[in-house]
Every structure is written in C-alpha cells, then in structure tokens.
Amino acid sequence: MRILIVGSGGREHALAWAIAASPLADRLYCAPGNPGIARDAICVPVEASDVAGLVAFAERESIDFVVVGPEAPLALGLVDRLEEAGIAAFGPTAAAAQLEASKGFTKDLCARHGIPTAEYRRFSDAGAAKAYAQAQGAPIVVKADGLAAGKGVTVATSLAEAEAAIDEALTGAKFGPAGAEIVIEEFLAGEEASFFALVDGAHALPLGSAQDHKRAFDGDTGPNTGGMGAYSPAPCLTPALEAEVMARIITPTVAAMAAEGRPYKGVLYAGLMLTDAGPKLIEYNCRFGDPEAQVLLPRLRSDVLPALIAARDGVLKNFDLRWHEEATLCVVLAAKGYPGAYEKGSLIEGLDAFEGDANVLLFHAGTRKDGGRIVSDGGRVLDVVGLGRTIAEAQARAYEAVSKIRWPGGFWRRDIGWRALAAEKAGR
C-alpha cells in the first residue's frame, strides 16, 4: 500500500514509526513531515492545512490510504474531500470532528444523551458570562469553544482570574474565531486521565490509557501547554474503571453521533476526570493525542495499520489488538519561553547518543535541518520516550537519554510521571 501521513509533529513521527514497521506499507509519505520523520517516510512540502494540495498530491501519487494526524485538517474537512476523491482516509469527517472543534457542541451532545460531564453554560457576551461566573463562584473553568492548540482552557481559582479569561477570549479575541464563544463549566475535583478508543462509526475498540502533564513547569505549575510529557498506562484507570468509561461515555457517544447523522470514525480521545461520582468527560479530541501517541503506539504489539484500515472500513467489531506489557514515559523538550514567545533556529546536538538503545525512542516534534545540523523549529521540539517494566524504569531510561542531548535553547520538566510513581510506590 501507498500511505500518506498528514502532519509534522511528534504524534506524526510516532505514527510514521509505527506504520513504517507494517508489511502492508510499501511506500510511506508524510506531508510536511520533519527531519525525524524523514528517516521513516518521504517528506513532501505540503502543509497539513492545505486541503486542496493534499488531495492533489494523494491523487497524483496514487495514495491508497491517508492517516490524518492533527485536528485542524480534520475540522477543515480533509477526510471528506479525500473520500469524495475516492481516496480512503483515517479520521472523522468535519461534521464528526465537531466533537473537538466545538466544546459547546460536545457539551450539548452530552446533555441530550445523558453522558456524564460537568455542568456548563455557553456564552458569546462577556457581561453575561461574568454574571454567570459570579453566581457560580470559584474555582470555575473557562474554555474557548474552538480549536486553540491546547491553550484555550483556564482553570480559574478566583473570580478575577475567571473574568480575565472571559475578557481575553470574548473582548480581547486572544483565540480569534475559536474564542468568539466560550463554555463556562463547573470545576471537577479528582484525578485526570486520558482514554483512547478506535471507532468505526458503530463500534469502539479500547486502545488504552495515558496521563499527560499540561503545565509547563515542575510541580504542575506555570501556564498550560500542549503537553510536556505523558506515560502509559495510567495506574488510576483500573480495568473496572475502563469498562465503566466504555459503557457510560465512549459507547453512548458513538451511538449518539450515529443517531444524529454524524457517524464517527477514527480515534476518539476522551479527557476524563475521575470524580467521587465516577468518571466524567472533560472534553473529546478527535485524533491521537500529542504526546499521548508517543507513549501509546510503542506499547502496541499488533500491526497498527490494519486496525486503522478496519476503523475506516467499519469492520472493527470482533477486531483484536495485542499489547506489550511494558510501560512507556515521554519527556517533551521545549524551546525556552514556550508556550509564550520563543526563538527558533537554536542548535541541538547529541541526538545520536542513544542510537540503537532498544529501551529509548526519539520522536521529532518541531525540528528542521540547517545544512547538516538539526535546529529547533517550534515550541515543543523533541519527545524522548523510555520503555520499562514499570513507569519508574521507563522514567529513568527517558531521563538518562535526555541528559545526553545538548540543547542550551531548550527546557523540560524533570518530574514527568510523578503521580504514577506515587501510585506504584503505594502498590496501586
């Protein structure tokens, strides 16, 4: 098969690494890709948001199957356009991708179908939003309705912070059209975790769990980011809780989307809060997470490509996946200043220091080549993944590898996995 992966980040590098290992993949392309992906695929200079350009490339190169990595081209209807051109594609249609593209849409869907989530209201007027926040009190959560690269959520611990977040979105247009409407919802107490499933429009196949670290700095402090690290599996999501998530959240969502004429195909990524009243949905993402893909895919023993094809073809029922027993942990190396202003072009050295180590994987997220050198070209730049029998072992291997990378222009958290390590130490 001739395969095209769309995207250029660490998630897409993990997908390229996994798909390149499939005997079904005769020729693998990635648009636009990055220097790390170039080791597994042929990178082509077409941006992930260039829907017409991607369709034209797929037609010209007789692509058999397209795997869409990021959320933006899904929301733009890339899968719709590819399928209309007769090219099979993995990922939801634009109508189904509303599960991520509009938080308000998802909250309304949950309300209509009894899917457990936080109480909420939608607003486009700052005055009304502030009045509601004042009536509810803090802590309270303010979210931009649309796609904001993981940075549109404020967990406000005071009314002043909530009002500032409301003004940023609705008055200051910080998030552009994505923040023209906001969702304000109750603060949920508990432990946060992520759960993934493959969906074929009617059936859902569990993919497992992960936990990520959104805050920029150690101790879960600093601004929210797209994710500074992750690990899998999540100790807090026991088999019993996973079954409850499937029964109360994932399966009803798949049925609701089909019933409303938006059948969902692709990866369904549920951000969850494990409350005293049971798991509740925080939000949905309509693609593999980043950096969650970097810890999920290395744990998969089965060939990933047939599973993606089965999801697209609507034949996931009775499909089975096998997993490695190892745990995985990813440390994200980011440019200094991220998620605020940061510089590009700083030299990164030492990336070959752990070449050949079977217990370490390196995924490029925001790099480019400058002559024969690798330099930074984004906010989140590298993902270092350690594998081990336990989260602690995976963490040790990941940080040992990180210590060999020479990049004065970067920073990273030094406590990725702290919650899981506490659970392991407690014997949970």
ROKE-200045 format. One record per residue (C-alpha): x, y, z; residue in one letter. Coordinates in steps of 0.5 Angstrom, whole numbers, plus 2048, in hexadecimal, padded with zeros to 3 digits. Layout:
REM ROKE-200045
XYZA/...
REM end
This chain:
REM ROKE-200045
800800800M/8028077FFR/80180B805I/801813807L/80181580EI/7FF81D80FV/802821814G/809823816S/80A82281EG/80C81C823G/805819822R/80681881BE/80D81681CH/80A810820A/80580E81BL/80B80E816A/80F80A81AW/80980581CA/806805814I/80D804811A/80E7FD815A/8087FB812S/8097F680CP/8037F9809L/806800808A/80A7FF801D/80B807801R/80A80C806L/80A813805Y/80981980AC/806820809A/80A82480BP/80E820810G/814822814N/81C81F814P/81A819818G/814817814I/81981780EA/81C811811R/81680D810D/81281180BA/813815805I/81181C807C/80D821802V/80D828802P/805829803V/80282C809E/7FD82880EA/7F882D80DS/7F982D805D/7F3829804V/7F382A7FCA/7FA8297FCG/7FA822800L/7F48207FCV/7F88217F5A/7FE81E7F8F/7FB8187FAA/7F78177F3E/7FE8197F0R/8028137F4E/7FC80E7F3S/7FC80E7FBI/7F88087FED/7F780B805F/7F7811809V/7F8812810V/7F7819813V/7FB81B819G/7F982281BP/7F282481DE/7F282B818A/7F1827812P/7EC822814L/7E8828816A/7E982B80FL/7E682580CG/7EC822809L/7E981B80AV/7E381D807D/7E7820801R/7EB819800L/7E6815801E/7E28197FBE/7E88187F7A/7E88107F8G/7EE8107FDI/7ED80C803A/7EF81080AA/7EF80F811F/7EC814815G/7E5817817P/7E181C812T/7E1823813A/7DA822816A/7DC81D81BA/7E282181CA/7DE826820Q/7DF821826L/7E6825827E/7E582B822A/7DF82E827S/7DF82D82EK/7D882F82EG/7D582A829F/7D882582DT/7D5827834K/7CE828831D/7CF82182EL/7D181E835C/7CB822838A/7C681F832R/7C8818833H/7CA81783BG/7D181783AI/7D5819841P/7D881F840T/7D9826844A/7D382B845E/7D4830840Y/7D183683CR/7D3839835R/7D5841834F/7D684682FS/7D584C833D/7DB84E838A/7D685183DG/7D184B83DA/7D784783EA/7DA84A844K/7D384B847A/7D2843847Y/7D984284AA/7D8847850Q/7D2843851A/7D583C851Q/7DC83E855G/7E383C854A/7E6837852P/7E383784CI/7E5835845V/7E583A83EV/7E6837838K/7E783A831A/7E283682CD/7E6834826G/7ED832825L/7F2835829A/7F8831829A/7F782E830G/7F8835833K/7F0837833G/7EF83583AV/7EF839840T/7EE835847V/7ED83C84BA/7EE83B852T/7EB842853S/7E5846850L/7EA84C84EA/7EE84684AE/7E8844847A/7E684B845E/7EC84C842A/7EC84583EA/7E584883BI/7E884E839D/7EE84B836E/7E9847832A/7E384B830L/7E5852831T/7ED85182FG/7EC84C82AA/7F284882CK/7F0842829F/7ED845823G/7E7842820P/7E883C825A/7E684082AG/7E0844828A/7DC84082CE/7DE83D833I/7DC837837V/7DC83883FI/7DB832843E/7DC82F84AE/7E282D84DF/7E382684DL/7E7823853A/7EB81D852G/7F181984EE/7F181B847E/7F3816842A/7F281483AS/7EF80E837F/7EF80C830F/7EB80882BA/7EB807824L/7E4808821V/7E180581AD/7DA80981AG/7D680481EA/7DB800823H/7E1802827A/7E77FE829L/7EB80182FP/7F280382EL/7F4804835G/7F680A83AS/7FB80F83BA/7FC81583FQ/80081C83DD/803822840H/80082883EK/80382D842R/80A83083FA/80E82F846F/81082A84BD/80A829851G/80582A84CD/80683284CT/806837846G/802838840P/7FE83383DN/802830836T/80082B831G/803825836G/80A825839M/80A81D83AG/80681783BA/80681083DY/80280A83BS/7FE80683EP/7FB80B843A/7FB80784AP/7F580A84CC/7F1808846L/7F0801849T/7EC7FB845P/7E67FC848A/7E6804847L/7E8803840E/7E27FF83FA/7DE804842E/7E080983DV/7DF805837M/7D880483AA/7D680B83CR/7DA80F838I/7DD80C832I/7D880782FT/7D280C830P/7D681282DT/7D780D827V/7CF80C827A/7CD813827A/7D2815822M/7CF81081DA/7C881181FA/7C981981EE/7CB817817G/7D3819818R/7D6812819P/7DD81281CY/7E380E819K/7EA80F81CG/7ED810822V/7E8812828L/7ED81582EY/7E9816834A/7EC81B839G/7E9819840L/7E881B847M/7E881584CL/7E3818851T/7E0815857D/7D9814853A/7DD81084EG/7E1812847P/7DE819844K/7E081B83DL/7E482283DI/7E5822835E/7E681E82FY/7EC81E82AN/7EB81B823C/7F2819822R/7F7815825F/7FA81A82BG/80181D82BD/80581B82FP/800815830E/80181282AA/80881182BQ/80780D831V/80180982FL/804807828L/80A80482BP/8067FF82FR/8027FC829L/8057F5827R/8007F5822S/8017F881BD/7FD7FF81BV/7FC7FF814L/7F67FA813P/7F37FD81AA/7F3804816L/7F0801810I/7EB7FD814A/7E8803817A/7E8807811R/7E480180DD/7DF800813G/7E17F9815V/7E47FA81CL/7DF7F581FK/7E37EF822N/7EA7F2820F/7EF7F1825D/7F67F4827L/7FC7F282BR/8007F682FW/8077F6832H/8077F583AE/80C7FB83AE/80A80283DA/80D808839T/80E80F83BL/80F815837C/81381B838V/812821834V/818826833L/81582D831A/81883482FA/819839834K/81483D835G/80E838833Y/808839833P/80A840832G/80E84382EA/81483F82CY/81A83F827E/81B83A821K/82283881EG/826836824S/82B830823L/829829826I/82F824827E/82F81D82AG/82981A826L/82D814824D/83081382BA/82B80D82DF/82A80B826E/829803826G/82680382DD/8207FF82DA/81D802833N/81D809830V/81A80C82BL/81B813828L/815817824F/81681E821H/810823822A/81382A820G/81A82981CT/81D82B816R/82382A812K/82882F811D/82E82C80DG/830826810G/82D829817R/82782881BI/82482E81EV/81D830821S/81783281DD/812832822G/80F833829G/80F82B82BR/815829828V/81782182AL/81481C82DD/818817831V/815810833V/81780B837G/815804838L/8157FF83EG/8117FA842R/80F800847T/80D807846I/81480884BA/818804846E/815808840A/81680F843Q/81E80D845A/81F80B83ER/81C81183BA/82081683FY/82681283EE/825813837A/82381B838V/82A81C83CS/82E81A835K/82A820831I/82E826831R/82982C82FW/82A832833P/824835830G/81F830833G/81C82E839F/81882983CW/814826842R/818822847R/81281F84AD/80E81B845I/80B815848G/80B81884FW/804816850R/80480F84DA/80B80E851L/80780F858A/80280A856A/807805854E/80A80685BK/80480685EA/8037FF85BG/7FC801857R/
REM end
